């Protein structure tokens, strides 16, 4: 079972997450943005899971977080300075982005 988020905040240019199992995650905002799970960034697969990933062009504003909100009890939705705000990162996905997470 995926641990829950106790707290989430931005520290400098990193997303810091304190988990219910006492693990702490620190992810560079650039890496978080490049891992955006939305259809605009990753494409939409067909019923067989096939699909092309679109070419995404980033600017410096792509890595500047302007705000964020928790979505229900399952995810985190960032809003970036370039206007992108469609990605919802599930709690489990955020945990998997941390290579040091147990």
C-alpha positions as CSV (number, residue, x, y, z in Angstrom):
1,X,0.0,0.0,0.0
2,X,1.3,3.4,-0.9
3,X,2.1,5.7,2.1
4,X,0.1,8.9,2.3
5,X,1.4,12.4,2.0
6,X,1.8,14.1,5.4
7,X,3.0,17.4,4.0
8,X,4.0,18.8,0.6
9,X,5.8,22.0,0.0
10,X,8.2,23.8,-2.4
11,X,11.7,24.4,-1.0
12,X,13.8,26.4,-3.5
13,X,13.5,24.6,-6.8
14,X,12.4,21.3,-5.3
15,X,9.2,19.6,-4.4
16,X,9.5,18.3,-0.8
17,X,7.2,15.5,0.4
18,X,7.0,14.1,3.9
19,X,5.3,10.6,3.8
20,X,3.3,8.8,6.4
21,X,6.1,6.1,6.6
22,X,8.6,8.9,7.6
23,X,10.4,8.8,4.3
24,X,11.1,12.2,2.7
25,X,11.2,12.9,-1.0
26,X,13.0,15.8,-2.7
27,X,12.4,16.2,-6.4
28,X,13.7,18.9,-8.7
29,X,10.8,20.8,-10.2
30,X,12.3,20.4,-13.6
31,X,12.2,16.6,-13.2
32,X,8.6,16.8,-11.9
33,X,7.5,18.8,-14.9
34,X,9.2,16.5,-17.4
35,X,7.4,13.6,-15.7
36,X,4.0,15.2,-16.2
37,X,1.4,12.3,-16.7
38,X,-1.2,14.3,-18.6
39,X,-2.3,13.5,-22.2
40,X,-0.8,16.7,-23.5
41,X,2.6,15.6,-22.4
42,X,2.3,11.8,-22.8
43,X,-0.3,11.4,-25.5
44,X,-3.4,9.3,-25.3
45,X,-3.0,5.6,-25.9
46,X,-5.7,3.7,-27.8
47,X,-7.5,0.7,-26.3
48,X,-4.5,-1.5,-26.9
49,X,-2.1,0.9,-25.1
50,X,-0.5,2.1,-28.3
51,X,0.1,5.7,-29.1
52,X,2.8,8.2,-29.9
53,X,4.2,10.5,-27.2
54,X,3.9,14.1,-28.5
55,X,7.0,16.3,-28.7
56,X,6.9,18.7,-25.8
57,X,8.9,21.9,-25.9
58,X,9.8,23.4,-22.5
59,X,10.8,27.0,-21.8
60,X,12.3,28.3,-18.5
61,X,8.7,29.1,-17.4
62,X,7.9,25.4,-17.8
63,X,9.8,24.7,-14.6
64,X,8.5,27.6,-12.5
65,X,5.7,26.5,-10.2
66,X,3.1,29.2,-9.6
67,X,0.7,27.3,-7.4
68,X,-0.6,23.8,-6.7
69,X,-3.5,22.1,-5.1
70,X,-4.3,18.6,-3.7
71,X,-7.1,16.9,-5.7
72,X,-9.3,14.8,-3.5
73,X,-7.3,12.3,-1.5
74,X,-5.5,10.9,-4.4
75,X,-3.4,13.5,-6.2
76,X,-1.5,16.7,-6.6
77,X,-2.1,19.2,-9.4
78,X,0.7,21.8,-10.2
79,X,0.2,25.0,-12.1
80,X,3.3,26.1,-14.0
81,X,4.3,29.6,-15.1
82,X,3.9,28.7,-18.8
83,X,0.2,28.1,-18.3
84,X,0.3,24.3,-18.1
85,X,-2.0,22.9,-15.4
86,X,-3.6,19.7,-16.7
87,X,-1.4,17.1,-15.0
88,X,-2.6,15.4,-11.9
89,X,0.1,13.3,-10.2
90,X,-1.4,10.5,-8.2
91,X,0.1,9.9,-4.7
92,X,1.5,6.6,-6.0
93,X,3.1,8.2,-9.0
94,X,4.8,10.9,-6.9
95,X,6.2,8.1,-4.7
96,X,7.5,6.3,-7.8
97,X,9.3,9.4,-9.0
98,X,11.6,9.1,-6.0
99,X,14.3,6.6,-6.8
100,X,15.3,6.3,-3.2
101,X,11.8,5.5,-1.9
102,X,11.3,2.1,-0.3
